[in-house]
């Protein structure tokens, strides 16, 4: 049993629009008529695509569900993709918590990781590269504003083969996961 039919409303809508909007004689043969014809044909094409998608979804519902689920998951990942501001917020929070612990009671791995991130930020070498669903945090060889020859020469830049060595963290779903992992046990009870 069909709850609704999509073909009849689209066809009736198309005829109602074409009946209501007719060009006056003075505009026929001008740019306005070509423009109206373009938009009319574009609307016709897209309405045909919508009808075909709905027919395909009815004929193969599992495939349609898988595609829709994947698209929705990627959309949610893109919504929760962390940016540089969220990195700074979590870094400040972890730095404040680490400052409350005595230096003798700090986990050396956590302290070194925080210090390396702070040095990269202070030297203006920390970069973020957003892939839409996740963000890669990496350390460049030179400052962003450095105009010396080694900083702008193509042969001294970080190349694609060695890019993975410069990756510091990966941000996904509102968290920078390596930072969270390194700061898991940052005090005396880390053993």
KELO-289466 format. One line per 3 residues: number of its first residue (from 0); for each residue x, y, z of N, C-alpha, C, O, CB. Coordinates in steps of 0.001 Angstrom, whole numbers. Glycine has a CB too. Layout:
NUM) X:Y:Z:X:Y:Z:X:Y:Z:X:Y:Z:X:Y:Z  ...
//
This chain:
0) 826:-1172:0:0:0:0:875:1242:0:1764:1364:843:-943:-5:1196  651:2144:-903:1421:3376:-973:736:4457:-153:-478:4653:-221:1598:3832:-2433  1551:5141:615:989:6231:1402:804:7490:546:-154:8242:725:1890:6534:2606
3) 1716:7696:-360:1601:8855:-1240:2260:8538:-2569:3132:7673:-2654:2240:10112:-598  1845:9228:-3577:2438:9073:-4890:3137:10374:-5232:2552:11452:-5128:1371:8699:-5964  4363:10270:-5632:5154:11474:-5887:4991:11977:-7311:5187:13165:-7565:6615:11205:-5608
6) 4643:11119:-8229:4578:11516:-9632:3447:12510:-9890:3650:13516:-10568:4399:10289:-10514  2265:12235:-9355:1128:13114:-9615:1312:14520:-9041:1025:15487:-9746:-125:12501:-9049  1779:14687:-7788:1971:16053:-7296:3030:16820:-8078:2869:18018:-8307:2350:16023:-5838
9) 4101:16163:-8488:5128:16865:-9256:4615:17273:-10619:4902:18372:-11094:6364:15998:-9410  3856:16390:-11253:3317:16719:-12571:2306:17850:-12473:2294:18753:-13310:2671:15487:-13210  1454:17799:-11448:458:18873:-11303:1127:20192:-10924:696:21256:-11371:-595:18494:-10240
12) 2171:20131:-10108:2903:21350:-9758:3576:21953:-10992:3577:23170:-11176:3953:21053:-8671  4142:21096:-11825:4800:21573:-13040:3799:22245:-13986:4104:23287:-14567:5502:20409:-13754  2617:21660:-14145:1617:22270:-15032:1056:23550:-14437:783:24499:-15173:479:21287:-15310
15) 875:23600:-13097:391:24834:-12480:1396:25971:-12647:1015:27113:-12905:100:24605:-10996  2678:25653:-12497:3701:26694:-12660:3761:27154:-14101:3844:28355:-14361:5081:26183:-12212  3722:26235:-15033:3785:26641:-16441:2534:27412:-16863:2614:28284:-17728:3965:25413:-17338
18) 1381:27103:-16266:160:27845:-16588:169:29245:-15983:-319:30191:-16601:-1063:27081:-16099  722:29383:-14774:713:30683:-14108:1734:31645:-14693:1467:32839:-14834:972:30509:-12634  2885:31129:-15027:3973:31997:-15473:4164:31883:-16981:4866:30993:-17463:5278:31645:-14743
21) 3556:32760:-17693:3792:32859:-19130:4387:34227:-19402:4002:35218:-18782:2475:32637:-19954  5301:34272:-20304:5974:35531:-20618:5115:36403:-21525:4442:35887:-22417:7327:35261:-21279  5128:37713:-21310:4428:38614:-22231:5094:38593:-23604:6247:38182:-23739:4402:40053:-21671
24) 4381:39028:-24590:4878:39023:-25977:6131:39884:-26135:6996:39565:-26952:3786:39522:-26931  6240:40949:-25382:7396:41842:-25559:8696:41211:-25066:9772:41647:-25476:7159:43156:-24825  8630:40182:-24185:9838:39535:-23670:10218:38276:-24443:11275:37697:-24192:9649:39191:-22216
27) 9383:37846:-25368:9696:36638:-26129:10816:36929:-27117:10821:37947:-27810:8442:36110:-26868  11769:35993:-27157:12918:36144:-28047:14043:36953:-27419:15008:37284:-28108:12487:36797:-29335  13953:37277:-26151:14991:38066:-25482:15775:37174:-24517:15563:35965:-24437:14366:39275:-24725
30) 16670:37806:-23804:17488:37099:-22821:16619:36582:-21679:16904:35527:-21113:18596:38018:-22275  15581:37304:-21343:14699:36896:-20262:14024:35566:-20586:13871:34725:-19701:13648:37976:-19995  13621:35365:-21827:13003:34100:-22211:14017:32956:-22130:13689:31856:-21686:12419:34197:-23632
33) 15236:33225:-22557:16274:32184:-22465:16579:31848:-21008:16795:30690:-20651:17565:32639:-23183  16590:32879:-20183:16840:32678:-18769:15716:31851:-18143:15983:30925:-17378:16981:34027:-18052  14467:32178:-18463:13313:31427:-17951:13330:29990:-18461:13013:29063:-17716:11997:32115:-18358
36) 13696:29802:-19723:13772:28452:-20292:14860:27634:-19599:14692:26438:-19360:14043:28518:-21809  15984:28294:-19277:17075:27614:-18568:16592:27112:-17206:16809:25950:-16860:18289:28564:-18391  15943:27978:-16438:15493:27593:-15109:14375:26550:-15170:14284:25685:-14299:15020:28821:-14344
39) 13539:26630:-16181:12475:25649:-16353:13079:24269:-16641:12652:23269:-16065:11518:26077:-17496  14059:24222:-17520:14684:22929:-17840:15515:22409:-16661:15581:21200:-16438:15575:23060:-19096  16144:23309:-15910:16895:22885:-14727:15958:22281:-13687:16269:21245:-13098:17668:24071:-14120
42) 14820:22918:-13460:13832:22368:-12529:13299:21028:-12997:13079:20127:-12188:12682:23338:-12348  13091:20892:-14290:12620:19626:-14843:13662:18529:-14631:13314:17405:-14268:12300:19778:-16340  14939:18851:-14856:16003:17866:-14657:16078:17413:-13201:16160:16217:-12920:17350:18446:-15092
45) 16050:18365:-12288:16166:17999:-10879:14934:17264:-10379:15056:16369:-9542:16402:19234:-10037  13771:17610:-10859:12586:16846:-10447:12666:15415:-10981:12218:14482:-10315:11290:17534:-10947  13230:15237:-12168:13434:13885:-12693:14422:13103:-11854:14242:11904:-11639:13916:13943:-14131
48) 15465:13766:-11377:16443:13097:-10516:15801:12676:-9204:16043:11570:-8722:17646:14014:-10246  14986:13546:-8622:14321:13207:-7361:13408:12000:-7548:13386:11104:-6704:13514:14410:-6832  12666:11970:-8630:11770:10842:-8895:12583:9561:-9081:12198:8510:-8569:10896:11118:-10148
51) 13699:9632:-9804:14539:8445:-10011:15155:7951:-8701:15252:6745:-8474:15648:8753:-11021  15571:8881:-7844:16147:8488:-6554:15099:7787:-5699:15394:6779:-5056:16710:9718:-5808  13893:8306:-5687:12839:7681:-4886:12479:6306:-5446:12235:5373:-4681:11589:8582:-4842
54) 12442:6173:-6772:12182:4856:-7369:13288:3870:-7020:13015:2717:-6689:12046:4973:-8895  14546:4326:-7093:15668:3457:-6742:15643:3064:-5280:15989:1934:-4934:16979:4138:-7063  15233:3991:-4409:15155:3683:-2981:14059:2668:-2701:14194:1837:-1804:14909:4955:-2170
57) 12980:2733:-3461:11906:1762:-3268:12293:392:-3794:11895:-626:-3228:10635:2237:-3948  13066:355:-4875:13427:-943:-5443:14558:-1620:-4657:14595:-2846:-4560:13839:-775:-6905  15481:-822:-4094:16581:-1391:-3304:16664:-653:-1968:17493:244:-1814:17945:-1295:-4077
60) 15831:-1010:-1013:15790:-261:244:17039:-429:1109:17421:499:1822:14590:-680:1032  17678:-1592:1057:18892:-1787:1866:20029:-899:1378:20748:-296:2175:19330:-3259:1830  20179:-827:82:21213:31:-490:20932:1499:-151:21845:2246:199:21294:-163:-2024
63) 19682:1897:-255:19308:3276:71:19559:3571:1542:20019:4658:1892:17834:3531:-272  19258:2603:2404:19494:2785:3835:20987:2887:4139:21403:3709:4955:18873:1630:4627  21784:2057:3487:23233:2107:3699:23809:3443:3230:24637:4035:3922:23922:946:2961
66) 23383:3918:2074:23885:5193:1555:23442:6345:2447:24229:7243:2748:23399:5421:110  22185:6319:2866:21670:7379:3732:22360:7357:5090:22703:8411:5626:20154:7238:3909  22565:6184:5644:23253:6074:6932:24689:6549:6860:25168:7232:7766:23221:4648:7418
69) 25377:6192:5788:26753:6647:5609:26813:8155:5439:27675:8813:6021:27391:5958:4407  25910:8703:4651:25890:10152:4446:25585:10882:5750:26189:11916:6034:24855:10529:3375  24656:10357:6545:24327:11000:7812:25493:10904:8793:25766:11857:9523:23071:10369:8419
72) 26178:9768:8818:27329:9612:9699:28436:10593:9321:29024:11228:10196:27853:8171:9645  28722:10721:8033:29736:11677:7596:29326:13110:7904:30166:13939:8254:29998:11523:6105  28043:13400:7777:27545:14731:8117:27747:15028:9600:28175:16125:9962:26061:14857:7750
75) 27441:14058:10459:27634:14260:11892:29119:14387:12240:29484:15173:13114:27006:13106:12678  29967:13628:11569:31411:13750:11798:31906:15135:11389:32759:15716:12060:32178:12662:11019  31377:15652:10305:31763:16996:9867:31274:18053:10843:31957:19055:11055:31213:17282:8470
78) 30104:17851:11443:29604:18801:12435:30463:18820:13694:30650:19868:14312:28170:18467:12797  30978:17661:14068:31767:17538:15293:33269:17556:15033:34045:17116:15882:31397:16266:16014  33686:18049:13889:35103:18127:13573:35741:19238:14412:35329:20393:14304:35320:18381:12053
81) 36740:18915:15247:37338:19950:16095:38232:20882:15277:38808:20484:14264:38148:19308:17234  38334:22110:15732:39173:23088:15056:40293:23522:15992:40499:22929:17051:38340:24307:14593  41005:24553:15591:42149:25016:16370:41710:25623:17694:42435:25539:18686:42955:26032:15573
84) 40542:26228:17720:40039:26815:18960:39770:25744:20010:40053:25945:21191:38766:27615:18690  39229:24618:19589:38989:23525:20525:40294:22910:21009:40382:22451:22148:38119:22457:19878  41309:22897:20148:42624:22426:20578:43161:23334:21672:43642:22853:22697:43608:22371:19388
87) 43082:24650:21461:43595:25590:22456:42816:25475:23763:43398:25576:24843:43527:27028:21923  41517:25267:23670:40702:25127:24872:41111:23894:25672:41303:23985:26884:39219:25047:24504  41246:22756:25022:41631:21539:25743:43080:21608:26211:43410:21085:27275:41428:20307:24856
90) 43946:22247:25432:45349:22385:25844:45464:23261:27086:46240:22956:27991:46194:22978:24699  44692:24352:27133:44699:25202:28334:44176:24427:29547:44728:24531:30642:43843:26474:28105  43130:23666:29345:42587:22890:30455:43587:21880:30997:43770:21768:32210:41331:22178:30021
93) 44232:21145:30101:45218:20162:30551:46447:20837:31149:47025:20321:32105:45632:19260:29392  46852:21971:30608:48000:22699:31179:47682:23199:32581:48534:23159:33468:48395:23885:30276  46454:23668:32780:46064:24118:34124:46027:22955:35103:46443:23105:36252:44695:24807:34083
96) 45541:21808:34671:45526:20648:35559:46940:20161:35846:47244:19737:36961:44695:19517:34947  47799:20223:34842:49188:19796:35043:49927:20768:35967:50812:20351:36714:49921:19690:33686  49578:22046:35925:50237:23035:36784:49882:22830:38254:50639:23244:39133:49854:24451:36350
99) 48759:22207:38530:48354:21945:39918:49117:20783:40552:49077:20599:41768:46869:21658:39973  49805:20007:39728:50549:18851:40216:52026:19231:40310:52558:19907:39430:50344:17610:39285  52675:18792:41377:54095:19073:41559:54916:18442:40438:54533:17415:39877:54573:18559:42926
102) 56044:19066:40121:56884:18553:39023:57392:17146:39304:57588:16364:38374:58071:19485:38785  57603:16821:40545:58092:15477:40876:57000:14419:40739:57294:13227:40641:58649:15457:42295  55740:14856:40733:54633:13910:40647:54020:13839:39258:53042:13117:39060:53574:14277:41642
105) 54565:14564:38296:54008:14575:36945:54505:13387:36135:55643:12944:36291:54363:15879:36232  53664:12894:35295:54049:11849:34359:54970:12489:33322:54565:13460:32681:52788:11179:33684  56187:11988:33130:57112:12625:32189:56616:12582:30744:56921:13490:29971:58466:11960:32274
108) 55874:11570:30367:55350:11488:29003:54335:12611:28772:54364:13275:27736:54697:10099:28745  53448:12818:29730:52441:13882:29606:53085:15255:29618:52716:16127:28833:51413:13782:30733  54050:15447:30513:54710:16750:30606:55491:17064:29334:55478:18203:28869:55646:16789:31820
111) 56168:16074:28769:56929:16282:27531:56000:16598:26368:56292:17483:25563:57777:15043:27203  54885:15885:26274:53939:16129:25184:53348:17530:25268:53259:18225:24256:52819:15090:25207  52948:17947:26454:52421:19297:26626:53470:20352:26294:53172:21344:25630:51920:19490:28052
114) 54701:20133:26760:55783:21097:26497:56074:21178:25005:56300:22270:24484:57065:20703:27268  56073:20054:24312:56320:20075:22866:55223:20827:22120:55506:21585:21192:56429:18648:22327  53971:20618:22524:52874:21355:21895:52977:22851:22161:52760:23661:21260:51533:20833:22395
117) 53307:23219:23398:53423:24640:23733:54586:25290:22994:54483:26441:22569:53599:24819:25243  55677:24576:22838:56822:25117:22081:56433:25319:20623:56757:26349:20032:58054:24169:22181  55743:24350:20040:55316:24487:18641:54348:25651:18466:54398:26349:17453:54661:23190:18154
120) 53474:25864:19435:52549:26999:19359:53305:28311:19504:53041:29263:18769:51461:26890:20444  54239:28369:20442:54998:29606:20644:55890:29939:19455:56107:31113:19155:55843:29497:21898  56403:28935:18783:57234:29160:17600:56405:29319:16335:56956:29517:15252:58212:28019:17425
123) 55082:29232:16463:54142:29407:15353:54355:28349:14257:54250:28636:13064:54290:30817:14757  54655:27126:14695:54893:26042:13750:53800:24977:13771:53846:24029:12988:56218:25403:14039  52823:25125:14657:51749:24149:14763:50687:24450:13718:50203:25578:13631:51137:24151:16182
126) 50322:23452:12926:49358:23636:11846:48221:22633:11998:48402:21538:12530:50039:23482:10465  47054:23031:11521:45925:22122:11464:45533:21940:10009:45575:22880:9215:44730:22648:12305  45154:20716:9674:44740:20382:8318:43427:19639:8423:43400:18474:8820:45823:19532:7569
129) 42336:20302:8068:41016:19706:8206:40683:18879:6971:40824:19343:5840:39951:20790:8433  40242:17653:7207:39797:16769:6136:38277:16708:6046:37728:15874:5326:40357:15374:6343  37609:17574:6762:36161:17603:6756:35564:16783:7882:34731:17290:8633:35645:17111:5443
132) 35967:15528:8018:35441:14685:9081:36434:14533:10232:36052:14115:11325:35076:13321:8527  37699:14866:9997:38707:14848:11050:39739:15934:10764:39824:16454:9652:39385:13449:11154  40517:16262:11786:41532:17298:11658:42876:16707:12029:43014:16042:13055:41202:18525:12546
135) 43858:16954:11191:45215:16492:11470:46013:17667:12023:46039:18747:11434:45895:15902:10185  46653:17443:13146:47488:18449:13790:48932:18066:13530:49352:16963:13879:47190:18560:15328  49694:18959:12923:51071:18630:12576:51983:19821:12843:51531:20963:12934:51170:18197:11104
138) 53288:19529:12967:54288:20553:13258:55111:20774:11999:55695:19841:11448:55201:20143:14466  55147:22021:11556:55909:22382:10363:57360:22637:10746:57684:22773:11926:55300:23629:9670  58225:22701:9751:59630:22961:10006:59906:24430:10301:60856:24750:11015:60453:22516:8830
141) 59081:25328:9756:59337:26759:9871:58096:27491:10343:56984:26964:10300:59809:27330:8538  58307:28709:10792:57238:29590:11225:56339:29949:10044:56793:29944:8899:57814:30861:11872  55059:30262:10311:54138:30658:9243:54605:31937:8544:54477:32072:7327:52728:30856:9810
144) 55138:32856:9314:55513:34163:8791:56980:34257:8401:57461:35345:8085:55200:35218:9802  57690:33155:8416:59110:33154:8063:59274:33344:6563:58678:32614:5771:59787:31844:8517  60079:34319:6172:60279:34615:4749:61709:34335:4297:62140:34835:3259:59931:36067:4464
147) 62437:33548:5062:63782:33212:4645:63728:32194:3510:62692:31576:3266:64602:32670:5830  64846:32028:2827:64860:31131:1675:64502:29692:2026:63701:29090:1310:66211:31161:1031  65060:29100:3103:64677:27708:3406:63191:27541:3721:62627:26471:3494:65490:27199:4576
150) 62556:28588:4240:61145:28484:4596:60234:28526:3376:59134:27974:3409:60770:29595:5549  60676:29175:2297:59806:29284:1127:60248:28416:-45:59540:28324:-1048:59738:30710:685  61396:27789:69:61873:26916:-1002:61069:25615:-1006:60821:25027:47:63390:26622:-838
153) 60674:25180:-2176:59876:23957:-2293:60638:22702:-1876:60030:21726:-1438:59393:23798:-3712  61952:22721:-2007:62748:21532:-1723:63033:21354:-234:63484:20285:179:64049:21598:-2481  62781:22368:569:63005:22244:2011:61697:22166:2788:61705:22238:4017:63831:23415:2515
156) 60577:22020:2090:59277:21891:2753:59065:20436:3184:59792:19532:2771:58123:22360:1810  58064:20246:4012:57681:18888:4407:57026:18229:3200:56005:18708:2707:56712:18893:5656  57607:17136:2726:57042:16472:1550:56017:15418:1978:55904:15080:3156:58162:15821:700
159) 55287:14917:1007:54210:13973:1291:54720:12636:1819:54020:11964:2578:53391:13744:46  55906:12250:1435:56438:10967:1891:56785:10998:3380:56698:9971:4053:57673:10591:1075  57174:12152:3897:57557:12268:5297:56548:13040:6128:56831:13383:7276:58895:12925:5402
162) 55389:13319:5575:54384:14098:6295:53916:13391:7568:53650:14040:8580:53193:14374:5390  53817:12087:7516:53326:11319:8656:54226:11461:9871:53763:11300:11000:53198:9860:8285  55514:11762:9662:56441:11943:10790:56161:13228:11558:56533:13346:12726:57882:11949:10291
165) 55515:14182:10919:55251:15479:11540:53868:15558:12175:53533:16569:12791:55396:16576:10516  53066:14515:12038:51731:14513:12631:51847:14347:14142:52494:13422:14634:50855:13386:12021  51215:15253:14860:51270:15250:16315:49995:14666:16913:50045:13964:17923:51497:16664:16840
168) 48855:14953:16295:47583:14530:16854:46527:14469:15757:46694:15052:14686:47141:15479:17980  45444:13760:16037:44304:13684:15132:43059:14061:15926:42776:13494:16981:44165:12254:14494  42330:15026:15395:41100:15456:16045:39903:14833:15362:39762:14897:14141:40983:16979:16037
171) 39036:14224:16170:37835:13567:15634:36773:13590:16708:37055:13299:17870:38131:12098:15173  35552:13934:16331:34394:13955:17198:34662:14790:18457:34540:14292:19576:33997:12531:17577  35021:16037:18267:35216:17055:19309:36385:16786:20246:36477:17423:21295:33976:17175:20119
174) 37276:15871:19908:38422:15592:20773:39690:15470:19933:39657:15047:18778:38188:14299:21593  40811:15854:20551:42113:15524:19996:42572:14299:20776:42929:14383:21951:43150:16738:20100  42552:13159:20088:42619:11880:20771:43985:11573:21355:44054:10947:22413:42233:10798:19838
177) 45059:11975:20732:46373:11687:21298:46613:12534:22542:47223:12068:23505:47478:11938:20258  46142:13761:22525:46251:14609:23708:45487:13991:24874:45987:13954:25998:45725:16026:23412  44278:13506:24606:43498:12855:25657:44206:11589:26159:44205:11306:27357:42088:12509:25139
180) 44809:10832:25234:45473:9596:25620:46743:9868:26424:47016:9186:27412:45803:8772:24384  47520:10869:25998:48763:11187:26710:48482:11763:28097:49277:11574:29018:49602:12177:25894  47363:12461:28252:47064:13095:29529:46201:12216:30427:45726:12682:31462:46375:14415:29297
183) 45991:10964:30058:45132:10077:30833:45641:9935:32268:44871:10117:33211:45047:8701:30164  46893:9622:32443:47509:9503:33777:48644:10506:33849:49788:10168:33546:48029:8038:34059  48343:11736:34247:49369:12774:34230:49966:13041:35605:50884:13854:35716:48795:14047:33679
186) 49479:12390:36649:49996:12666:37992:50742:11466:38545:51106:10559:37797:48859:13053:38937  50971:11456:39843:51806:10437:40485:51239:9036:40315:51993:8065:40384:51962:10745:41959  49975:8902:40103:49357:7586:40002:49412:7023:38592:48593:6172:38244:47927:7654:40463
189) 50343:7467:37778:50388:7014:36390:50961:5625:36237:50815:5029:35171:51188:7967:35569  51614:5075:37268:52210:3750:37136:51212:2652:37212:51576:1480:37116:53230:3540:38172
//
